[in-house]
């Protein structure tokens, strides 16, 4: 299992958290527990949200995917 720090852009401020990778699923969990987001690649290789807290910003999927690819 891999872990790394990540930041998502919130509506008011940035949200700091930790990403945990397990079997192709990447889960972002905010340090303050305000956001949880799990993404994985679909059959075509595109990132999609598979679980997480509501509400969420659709841009977080791309933001998180970019951070995953640079790690």
VEXMAR-76244 format. One line per 2 residues: number of its first residue (from 1); their letters; for each residue x, y, z of N, C-alpha, C, O, CB. Coordinates in Angstrom, 1 decimal. Atoms other than C-alpha are relative to their C-alpha. Glycine has a CB too. Example, Ala and Ser with C-alpha at 12.3 -4.5 7.8 and 13.67 -1.06 7.14 Angstrom:
% VEXMAR-76244
1	AS	0.9 -1.2 0.0 12.3 -4.5 7.8 0.9 1.2 0.0 1.9 1.2 0.7 -1.0 0.0 1.2 ~ -0.9 -1.1 0.0 13.7 -1.1 7.1 -0.8 1.1 0.8 -0.3 2.2 0.9 0.4 0.5 -1.4
//
This chain:
% VEXMAR-76244
1	XX	0.8 -1.2 0.0 0.0 0.0 0.0 0.9 1.2 0.0 1.8 1.3 0.8 -1.0 0.0 1.2 ~ -0.8 -1.2 0.1 1.4 3.4 -1.0 -0.8 1.1 0.6 -2.1 1.2 0.5 0.3 0.3 -1.5
3	XX	0.6 -1.2 -0.5 0.7 6.7 0.7 0.8 1.2 -0.3 2.0 1.1 -0.4 -0.2 -0.1 1.6 ~ -0.7 -1.3 0.2 1.5 10.3 -0.1 -0.9 1.2 0.3 -2.1 1.0 0.3 0.5 0.1 -1.5
5	XX	0.8 -1.2 -0.3 0.4 13.8 0.8 -0.5 0.6 -1.3 0.1 0.5 -2.3 0.9 1.0 0.8 ~ 0.6 -0.6 1.2 -1.9 15.6 -1.6 -0.8 1.2 0.5 -1.2 1.4 1.6 -0.9 -1.0 -0.8
7	XX	0.8 -1.2 -0.3 -3.8 18.9 -1.8 -1.1 0.1 -1.1 -0.8 0.1 -2.3 0.9 1.3 0.1 ~ 1.0 -0.2 0.9 -7.2 19.5 -3.4 -0.5 1.5 0.2 -0.4 2.0 1.3 -1.2 -0.9 0.2
9	XX	0.5 -1.4 -0.1 -8.6 23.0 -4.2 -1.4 0.0 0.4 -2.3 -0.4 -0.3 0.2 0.7 -1.4 ~ 1.3 -0.1 -0.5 -11.6 23.6 -2.1 -0.7 1.3 -0.4 -0.1 2.1 -1.2 0.0 0.0 1.6
11	XX	0.8 -1.2 0.4 -14.3 26.3 -2.6 0.5 1.2 0.7 0.5 2.3 0.2 -1.5 -0.2 0.3 ~ -0.5 -1.1 -0.8 -12.8 28.5 0.1 1.6 0.0 0.2 2.2 1.0 0.0 -0.6 0.1 1.4
13	XX	-1.4 0.2 -0.2 -9.3 27.1 0.8 0.4 -1.3 -0.5 -0.4 -2.2 -0.8 0.3 0.1 1.6 ~ -0.6 1.3 0.4 -7.0 24.3 -0.2 -0.3 -1.0 1.1 -0.4 -0.7 2.3 1.5 0.1 -0.3
15	XX	0.2 1.1 -1.0 -7.7 20.9 1.5 1.2 -0.9 -0.1 1.4 -1.6 -1.1 -1.4 -0.7 -0.4 ~ -1.1 0.9 -0.1 -4.7 19.0 2.7 -0.5 -1.4 0.4 -1.4 -1.5 1.3 1.0 0.6 1.0
17	XX	0.4 1.4 -0.4 -4.9 15.2 3.0 1.1 -1.0 -0.4 2.2 -0.6 -0.8 -1.3 -0.3 -0.7 ~ -0.9 1.1 0.3 -3.3 11.9 2.5 -0.7 -1.0 -1.0 -1.9 -1.3 -0.9 0.4 -0.8 1.3
19	XX	0.5 1.0 1.0 -3.8 9.5 -0.5 0.6 -1.3 0.3 1.8 -1.5 0.5 0.4 0.5 -1.5 ~ -0.4 1.4 -0.2 -3.7 5.8 0.0 -0.4 -0.8 -1.2 -1.5 -0.7 -1.7 -0.7 -0.6 1.3
21	XX	0.2 0.8 1.2 -3.3 3.5 -3.0 -0.1 -1.5 0.4 0.7 -2.0 1.2 1.1 0.2 -1.0 ~ 0.1 1.4 -0.3 -4.6 0.0 -2.8 -0.8 -0.7 -1.2 -1.9 -0.4 -1.4 -0.8 -0.2 1.3
23	XX	0.6 0.8 1.1 -5.3 -2.4 -5.8 -0.6 0.9 -1.0 -1.7 0.6 -1.6 -1.0 -0.9 0.6 ~ 0.4 -0.9 1.1 -5.6 0.5 -8.3 -1.1 1.0 0.4 -1.5 1.8 -0.4 -0.6 -0.8 -1.0
25	XX	0.9 -1.0 -0.5 -8.0 2.5 -6.1 0.8 1.0 0.9 1.5 0.6 1.8 -1.2 -0.6 0.8 ~ -0.7 -1.0 -0.7 -6.7 5.8 -4.8 -1.0 0.8 0.8 -2.0 1.4 0.3 0.8 1.0 -0.9
27	XX	0.9 -0.6 -0.9 -8.4 7.3 -1.7 0.6 1.2 0.6 1.6 1.1 1.3 -0.6 -1.0 1.0 ~ -0.4 -1.2 -0.6 -7.9 10.9 -0.7 -0.8 0.2 1.3 -2.1 0.2 1.2 -0.1 1.3 -0.9
29	XX	0.7 -0.3 -1.3 -8.8 11.6 3.0 0.6 1.3 0.6 1.8 1.4 0.9 0.1 -1.2 1.0 ~ -0.5 -1.3 -0.5 -8.6 15.2 4.2 0.4 -0.2 1.5 -0.1 -0.9 2.2 -1.2 1.0 -0.1
31	XX	-0.5 0.1 -1.4 -6.6 15.7 7.4 -1.1 0.4 1.0 -1.2 -0.1 2.1 1.2 1.0 0.2 ~ 1.0 -0.4 -0.9 -9.6 17.5 8.9 -1.3 -0.8 -0.1 -2.4 -0.4 0.4 -0.3 1.5 -0.2
33	XX	1.1 0.9 0.2 -12.0 14.7 7.8 -1.2 0.7 -0.8 -2.3 0.1 -0.8 -0.5 -0.5 1.3 ~ 1.1 -0.7 0.7 -14.0 17.2 5.6 -0.3 -0.7 -1.3 -1.4 -0.5 -1.8 0.4 1.4 -0.2
35	XX	0.2 0.6 1.4 -13.5 15.3 2.3 0.6 -1.4 0.0 1.7 -1.7 0.6 0.7 0.9 -1.0 ~ -0.6 1.3 0.3 -13.0 11.7 1.3 -0.4 -0.2 -1.5 -1.6 0.0 -1.9 -0.5 -1.1 0.9
37	XX	0.2 0.2 1.4 -12.7 10.8 -2.4 0.8 -1.2 -0.5 2.0 -1.2 -0.3 0.4 1.3 -0.8 ~ -0.6 1.1 0.6 -11.9 7.5 -4.1 -0.1 0.0 -1.5 -1.2 0.1 -2.0 -0.5 -1.3 0.7
39	XX	0.1 0.0 1.4 -11.0 7.3 -7.7 0.8 -1.2 -0.5 1.7 -1.8 0.2 0.6 1.3 -0.7 ~ -0.6 1.1 0.7 -9.9 4.5 -10.1 -0.1 0.2 -1.5 -1.0 1.0 -1.9 -0.5 -1.4 0.5
41	XX	0.2 0.0 1.4 -9.4 4.0 -13.8 -1.1 -0.9 -0.5 -1.2 -2.0 0.0 1.4 -0.3 -0.7 ~ 1.0 0.9 0.5 -12.3 2.7 -15.8 0.6 -0.9 -1.1 1.8 -0.9 -1.3 -1.2 0.8 -0.6
43	XX	-0.5 1.0 1.0 -12.0 0.1 -18.6 0.7 0.7 -1.2 1.6 0.1 -1.8 -1.2 -0.7 -0.6 ~ -0.7 -0.8 1.1 -10.9 2.9 -21.1 1.2 0.7 0.5 1.9 1.4 -0.3 -1.0 1.0 -0.6
45	XX	-1.2 -0.7 -0.6 -8.2 4.2 -18.7 -0.3 1.4 0.4 0.7 2.1 0.7 1.0 0.0 -1.0 ~ 0.4 -1.3 -0.5 -10.1 7.3 -17.7 -0.3 -0.1 1.5 -0.8 -1.1 2.0 -1.2 0.6 -0.7
47	XX	0.3 0.0 -1.5 -10.2 8.3 -14.0 -1.5 0.3 0.2 -2.1 1.2 -0.4 0.9 1.1 0.6 ~ 1.4 -0.2 -0.4 -13.6 8.1 -12.4 -0.1 -0.1 1.5 0.6 -0.8 2.2 -1.0 -0.9 -0.7
49	XX	0.3 0.1 -1.5 -15.0 8.7 -8.9 -0.8 -1.2 0.3 -1.8 -1.5 -0.4 -0.8 1.3 0.5 ~ 0.7 1.2 -0.4 -16.0 5.5 -7.3 -0.7 0.0 1.4 -1.5 -0.8 1.7 0.9 -1.2 -0.1
51	XX	0.6 -0.1 -1.3 -16.8 6.6 -3.8 0.4 1.4 0.6 1.3 2.0 0.1 0.4 -1.2 1.0 ~ -0.4 -1.2 -0.7 -16.6 9.6 -1.4 -1.1 0.7 0.6 -2.3 0.4 0.5 0.7 0.8 -1.0
53	XX	1.0 -0.8 -0.7 -18.3 12.2 0.6 -0.7 1.0 -1.0 -0.2 1.2 -2.1 0.7 0.8 1.1 ~ 0.8 -0.9 0.7 -20.9 14.6 -0.7 -0.1 1.3 0.8 -0.1 1.2 2.0 -1.4 -0.5 -0.4
55	XX	-0.2 -0.2 1.5 -20.8 17.3 -2.0 1.4 -0.1 -0.3 2.3 -0.1 0.5 -0.6 1.3 -0.4 ~ -1.4 0.0 0.5 -17.7 17.1 -4.1 0.0 0.8 -1.3 -1.0 1.0 -2.0 0.5 -1.4 -0.2
57	XX	-0.2 -0.7 1.2 -16.3 19.1 -6.9 0.6 -1.0 -1.1 1.5 -1.7 -0.8 1.0 1.2 0.2 ~ -0.4 0.9 1.0 -15.9 17.2 -10.2 1.5 0.2 -0.4 2.1 -0.7 -0.9 -0.9 0.1 -1.3
59	XX	-1.4 -0.3 0.3 -12.5 19.0 -10.8 0.9 -0.8 0.9 2.1 -0.9 0.6 0.2 1.4 0.1 ~ -0.9 0.7 -0.9 -11.1 17.1 -7.8 0.5 -1.3 -0.7 1.6 -1.8 -0.4 -0.7 -0.3 1.3
61	XX	-0.4 1.2 0.6 -11.0 13.9 -9.9 1.3 0.2 -0.9 2.3 -0.5 -0.8 -1.1 -0.6 -0.9 ~ -1.1 -0.3 0.8 -8.6 15.5 -12.4 1.2 0.5 0.8 2.3 0.1 0.6 -0.3 1.1 -1.0
63	XX	-1.1 -0.5 -0.9 -6.6 17.3 -9.6 0.7 -1.2 0.6 1.9 -1.3 0.7 -0.6 0.9 1.0 ~ -0.6 1.2 -0.7 -6.1 14.0 -7.8 0.7 -0.9 -1.0 1.8 -1.4 -0.6 -1.1 -0.8 0.7
65	XX	-0.6 0.8 1.1 -5.3 12.1 -11.0 1.4 0.6 -0.3 2.3 -0.2 -0.5 -0.9 -0.2 -1.2 ~ -1.2 -0.6 0.3 -2.6 14.6 -11.8 1.1 -0.2 1.1 2.2 -0.5 0.8 -0.1 1.5 -0.2
67	XX	-0.9 0.2 -1.1 -1.0 14.3 -8.4 0.4 -1.5 0.1 1.6 -1.8 0.5 -0.7 0.4 1.4 ~ -0.4 1.4 0.0 -1.1 10.5 -8.6 1.0 -0.3 -1.1 2.0 -1.0 -0.8 -1.3 -0.9 -0.3
69	XX	-0.9 0.3 1.1 0.6 10.5 -12.0 1.4 0.6 0.2 2.4 0.1 -0.4 -0.5 0.5 -1.2 ~ -1.3 -0.6 -0.3 3.4 12.7 -10.6 0.8 -0.6 1.1 1.9 -0.3 1.4 -0.1 1.5 0.2
71	X	-0.7 0.7 -1.1 4.2 10.4 -7.7 0.7 -1.2 -0.4 1.3 -1.9 0.4 -1.1 -0.3 1.1
//
